[in-house]
Amino acid sequence: MAEVAKEIQDLLNQLQDTYPTKTLSEREVGKKFAEMIDQKPSLKKRIISAVKSTSLTALQEAVDNPAFNIASAFLQGFSNP
């Protein structure tokens, strides 16, 4: 889970550098994050596996990013289509 959390954090940092939350809400960053994950099948699969093996709450705590809390709703949809 730690490896997946780091990859998530890196992606969110990249998005927040590209789309600062001053100009784009955390909700929009979360949505763009979900779109990025949807385009990376291997990462998406590892995230779903991490969510199923631990919990979404544990992953949220490991990532510790407000935008990820919003993206979590999308991840729930991925893990429970």
N, CA and C atoms as an extended XYZ file, in Angstrom:
243
Properties=species:S:1:pos:R:3:atomname:S:1:resname:S:1:resid:I:1 pbc="F F F"
N         0.821       -1.187        0.000 N   MET     1
C         0.000        0.000        0.000 CA  MET     1
C         0.867        1.255        0.000 C   MET     1
N         1.995        1.225        0.672 N   ALA     2
C         2.857        2.413        0.750 CA  ALA     2
C         3.329        2.846       -0.632 C   ALA     2
N         3.643        1.879       -1.475 N   GLU     3
C         4.102        2.197       -2.830 CA  GLU     3
C         2.986        2.858       -3.646 C   GLU     3
N         1.785        2.315       -3.541 N   VAL     4
C         0.634        2.879       -4.250 CA  VAL     4
C         0.339        4.284       -3.717 C   VAL     4
N         0.399        4.451       -2.400 N   ALA     5
C         0.148        5.767       -1.802 CA  ALA     5
C         1.150        6.791       -2.307 C   ALA     5
N         2.414        6.375       -2.443 N   LYS     6
C         3.428        7.302       -2.949 CA  LYS     6
C         3.150        7.677       -4.398 C   LYS     6
N         2.764        6.715       -5.212 N   GLU     7
C         2.439        7.019       -6.609 CA  GLU     7
C         1.248        7.959       -6.705 C   GLU     7
N         0.256        7.731       -5.862 N   ILE     8
C        -0.909        8.615       -5.840 CA  ILE     8
C        -0.482       10.017       -5.446 C   ILE     8
N         0.315       10.114       -4.384 N   GLN     9
C         0.777       11.422       -3.915 CA  GLN     9
C         1.574       12.130       -5.009 C   GLN     9
N         2.436       11.402       -5.702 N   ASP    10
C         3.220       11.994       -6.791 CA  ASP    10
C         2.318       12.533       -7.905 C   ASP    10
N         1.301       11.753       -8.275 N   LEU    11
C         0.369       12.209       -9.314 CA  LEU    11
C        -0.399       13.450       -8.867 C   LEU    11
N        -0.838       13.448       -7.620 N   LEU    12
C        -1.560       14.608       -7.114 CA  LEU    12
C        -0.671       15.844       -7.063 C   LEU    12
N         0.576       15.658       -6.659 N   ASN    13
C         1.511       16.782       -6.648 CA  ASN    13
C         1.718       17.329       -8.056 C   ASN    13
N         1.851       16.431       -9.015 N   GLN    14
C         2.002       16.842      -10.413 CA  GLN    14
C         0.774       17.617      -10.870 C   GLN    14
N        -0.403       17.110      -10.549 N   LEU    15
C        -1.633       17.802      -10.935 CA  LEU    15
C        -1.748       19.158      -10.260 C   LEU    15
N        -1.391       19.221       -8.983 N   GLN    16
C        -1.512       20.479       -8.267 CA  GLN    16
C        -0.473       21.494       -8.733 C   GLN    16
N         0.649       21.018       -9.270 N   ASP    17
C         1.612       21.938       -9.879 CA  ASP    17
C         1.062       22.478      -11.193 C   ASP    17
N         0.417       21.593      -11.955 N   THR    18
C        -0.148       21.987      -13.241 CA  THR    18
C        -1.417       22.797      -13.065 C   THR    18
N        -2.254       22.375      -12.125 N   TYR    19
C        -3.532       23.030      -11.864 CA  TYR    19
C        -3.589       23.443      -10.391 C   TYR    19
N        -2.941       24.530      -10.031 N   PRO    20
C        -2.932       24.935       -8.616 CA  PRO    20
C        -4.354       25.099       -8.085 C   PRO    20
N        -4.540       24.702       -6.827 N   THR    21
C        -5.878       24.780       -6.255 CA  THR    21
C        -6.348       26.223       -6.112 C   THR    21
N        -5.459       27.186       -6.318 N   LYS    22
C        -5.890       28.580       -6.330 CA  LYS    22
C        -6.745       28.863       -7.569 C   LYS    22
N        -6.445       28.162       -8.665 N   THR    23
C        -7.194       28.389       -9.897 CA  THR    23
C        -8.156       27.239      -10.219 C   THR    23
N        -7.962       26.123       -9.573 N   LEU    24
C        -8.798       24.952       -9.815 CA  LEU    24
C        -9.122       24.327       -8.465 C   LEU    24
N       -10.368       24.096       -8.207 N   SER    25
C       -10.764       23.570       -6.900 CA  SER    25
C       -10.206       22.169       -6.680 C   SER    25
N       -10.136       21.782       -5.406 N   GLU    26
C        -9.683       20.435       -5.075 CA  GLU    26
C       -10.602       19.405       -5.718 C   GLU    26
N       -11.852       19.765       -5.877 N   ARG    27
C       -12.795       18.850       -6.523 CA  ARG    27
C       -12.369       18.594       -7.972 C   ARG    27
N       -11.978       19.644       -8.669 N   GLU    28
C       -11.536       19.488      -10.055 CA  GLU    28
C       -10.216       18.721      -10.136 C   GLU    28
N        -9.311       18.976       -9.185 N   VAL    29
C        -8.049       18.227       -9.149 CA  VAL    29
C        -8.363       16.756       -8.920 C   VAL    29
N        -9.284       16.468       -8.017 N   GLY    30
C        -9.686       15.087       -7.766 CA  GLY    30
C       -10.269       14.431       -9.004 C   GLY    30
N       -11.065       15.183       -9.740 N   LYS    31
C       -11.668       14.657      -10.972 CA  LYS    31
C       -10.594       14.388      -12.027 C   LYS    31
N        -9.658       15.314      -12.193 N   LYS    32
C        -8.575       15.110      -13.158 CA  LYS    32
C        -7.711       13.925      -12.746 C   LYS    32
N        -7.511       13.757      -11.431 N   PHE    33
C        -6.757       12.623      -10.930 CA  PHE    33
C        -7.447       11.316      -11.330 C   PHE    33
N        -8.751       11.266      -11.139 N   ALA    34
C        -9.500       10.060      -11.497 CA  ALA    34
C        -9.380        9.775      -12.997 C   ALA    34
N        -9.406       10.818      -13.806 N   GLU    35
C        -9.234       10.638      -15.250 CA  GLU    35
C        -7.855       10.075      -15.569 C   GLU    35
N        -6.820       10.558      -14.873 N   MET    36
C        -5.466       10.046      -15.085 CA  MET    36
C        -5.372        8.571      -14.703 C   MET    36
N        -5.977        8.223      -13.577 N   ILE    37
C        -5.949        6.835      -13.113 CA  ILE    37
C        -6.656        5.933      -14.113 C   ILE    37
N        -7.741        6.401      -14.665 N   ASP    38
C        -8.482        5.610      -15.640 CA  ASP    38
C        -7.633        5.323      -16.878 C   ASP    38
N        -6.659        6.172      -17.163 N   GLN    39
C        -5.787        5.992      -18.328 CA  GLN    39
C        -4.539        5.168      -18.008 C   GLN    39
N        -4.379        4.768      -16.744 N   LYS    40
C        -3.216        3.977      -16.337 CA  LYS    40
C        -3.712        2.666      -15.730 C   LYS    40
N        -4.044        1.691      -16.570 N   PRO    41
C        -4.674        0.458      -16.082 CA  PRO    41
C        -3.889       -0.275      -14.996 C   PRO    41
N        -2.560       -0.307      -15.098 N   SER    42
C        -1.810       -1.051      -14.073 CA  SER    42
C        -1.876       -0.347      -12.720 C   SER    42
N        -1.791        0.979      -12.712 N   LEU    43
C        -1.915        1.715      -11.456 CA  LEU    43
C        -3.330        1.596      -10.915 C   LEU    43
N        -4.307        1.689      -11.789 N   LYS    44
C        -5.708        1.555      -11.382 CA  LYS    44
C        -5.925        0.203      -10.704 C   LYS    44
N        -5.370       -0.852      -11.288 N   LYS    45
C        -5.511       -2.196      -10.730 CA  LYS    45
C        -4.850       -2.285       -9.360 C   LYS    45
N        -3.674       -1.671       -9.202 N   ARG    46
C        -2.979       -1.699       -7.909 CA  ARG    46
C        -3.727       -0.889       -6.857 C   ARG    46
N        -4.326        0.215       -7.267 N   ILE    47
C        -5.110        1.020       -6.320 CA  ILE    47
C        -6.325        0.235       -5.862 C   ILE    47
N        -7.027       -0.384       -6.800 N   ILE    48
C        -8.202       -1.187       -6.448 CA  ILE    48
C        -7.800       -2.308       -5.495 C   ILE    48
N        -6.672       -2.949       -5.780 N   SER    49
C        -6.182       -4.015       -4.916 CA  SER    49
C        -5.858       -3.488       -3.523 C   SER    49
N        -5.220       -2.311       -3.443 N   ALA    50
C        -4.891       -1.718       -2.141 CA  ALA    50
C        -6.155       -1.380       -1.365 C   ALA    50
N        -7.150       -0.848       -2.053 N   VAL    51
C        -8.414       -0.500       -1.391 CA  VAL    51
C        -9.100       -1.759       -0.870 C   VAL    51
N        -9.090       -2.812       -1.673 N   LYS    52
C        -9.752       -4.051       -1.261 CA  LYS    52
C        -8.995       -4.756       -0.136 C   LYS    52
N        -7.657       -4.689       -0.141 N   SER    53
C        -6.882       -5.410        0.869 CA  SER    53
C        -6.801       -4.660        2.197 C   SER    53
N        -6.919       -3.360        2.171 N   THR    54
C        -6.891       -2.601        3.424 CA  THR    54
C        -8.241       -1.906        3.564 C   THR    54
N        -8.274       -0.668        3.222 N   SER    55
C        -9.528        0.081        3.176 CA  SER    55
C        -9.251        1.408        2.501 C   SER    55
N       -10.290        2.023        2.043 N   LEU    56
C       -10.139        3.331        1.418 CA  LEU    56
C        -9.665        4.348        2.447 C   LEU    56
N       -10.149        4.229        3.662 N   THR    57
C        -9.739        5.148        4.727 CA  THR    57
C        -8.245        5.039        4.989 C   THR    57
N        -7.724        3.828        5.027 N   ALA    58
C        -6.287        3.638        5.254 CA  ALA    58
C        -5.481        4.265        4.123 C   ALA    58
N        -5.952        4.122        2.903 N   LEU    59
C        -5.256        4.711        1.765 CA  LEU    59
C        -5.332        6.237        1.824 C   LEU    59
N        -6.474        6.774        2.221 N   GLN    60
C        -6.611        8.226        2.372 CA  GLN    60
C        -5.617        8.753        3.403 C   GLN    60
N        -5.471        8.055        4.507 N   GLU    61
C        -4.531        8.472        5.539 CA  GLU    61
C        -3.089        8.377        5.048 C   GLU    61
N        -2.797        7.362        4.264 N   ALA    62
C        -1.439        7.192        3.745 CA  ALA    62
C        -1.090        8.287        2.744 C   ALA    62
N        -2.063        8.721        1.954 N   VAL    63
C        -1.814        9.755        0.950 CA  VAL    63
C        -1.830       11.141        1.588 C   VAL    63
N        -2.760       11.391        2.477 N   ASP    64
C        -2.842       12.654        3.219 CA  ASP    64
C        -2.820       13.873        2.298 C   ASP    64
N        -3.813       13.940        1.422 N   ASN    65
C        -3.950       15.061        0.505 CA  ASN    65
C        -5.438       15.347        0.341 C   ASN    65
N        -5.878       16.589        0.585 N   PRO    66
C        -7.306       16.896        0.486 CA  PRO    66
C        -7.916       16.557       -0.875 C   PRO    66
N        -7.178       16.739       -1.942 N   ALA    67
C        -7.700       16.409       -3.271 CA  ALA    67
C        -7.951       14.904       -3.396 C   ALA    67
N        -7.148       14.109       -2.710 N   PHE    68
C        -7.341       12.662       -2.777 CA  PHE    68
C        -8.629       12.260       -2.080 C   PHE    68
N        -8.993       12.969       -1.045 N   ASN    69
C       -10.255       12.656       -0.365 CA  ASN    69
C       -11.416       12.782       -1.337 C   ASN    69
N       -11.356       13.757       -2.224 N   ILE    70
C       -12.400       13.923       -3.236 CA  ILE    70
C       -12.282       12.830       -4.294 C   ILE    70
N       -11.069       12.538       -4.701 N   ALA    71
C       -10.850       11.495       -5.707 CA  ALA    71
C       -11.283       10.130       -5.188 C   ALA    71
N       -11.322        9.973       -3.884 N   SER    72
C       -11.701        8.690       -3.292 CA  SER    72
C       -13.088        8.244       -3.728 C   SER    72
N       -13.975        9.198       -3.926 N   ALA    73
C       -15.320        8.842       -4.394 CA  ALA    73
C       -15.240        8.160       -5.754 C   ALA    73
N       -14.359        8.655       -6.617 N   PHE    74
C       -14.176        8.019       -7.921 CA  PHE    74
C       -13.559        6.636       -7.758 C   PHE    74
N       -12.613        6.515       -6.821 N   LEU    75
C       -11.966        5.224       -6.600 CA  LEU    75
C       -12.948        4.192       -6.073 C   LEU    75
N       -13.887        4.612       -5.264 N   GLN    76
C       -14.911        3.696       -4.806 CA  GLN    76
C       -15.699        3.154       -5.984 C   GLN    76
N       -15.954        4.005       -6.951 N   GLY    77
C       -16.647        3.574       -8.160 CA  GLY    77
C       -15.830        2.566       -8.954 C   GLY    77
N       -14.489        2.759       -8.963 N   PHE    78
C       -13.616        1.816       -9.663 CA  PHE    78
C       -13.657        0.441       -8.976 C   PHE    78
N       -13.620        0.450       -7.646 N   SER    79
C       -13.535       -0.814       -6.931 CA  SER    79
C       -14.902       -1.488       -6.770 C   SER    79
N       -15.989       -0.730       -6.925 N   ASN    80
C       -17.344       -1.284       -6.850 CA  ASN    80
C       -18.164       -0.787       -8.042 C   ASN    80
N       -17.816       -1.268       -9.247 N   PRO    81
C       -18.514       -0.738      -10.436 CA  PRO    81
C       -19.988       -1.105      -10.461 C   PRO    81
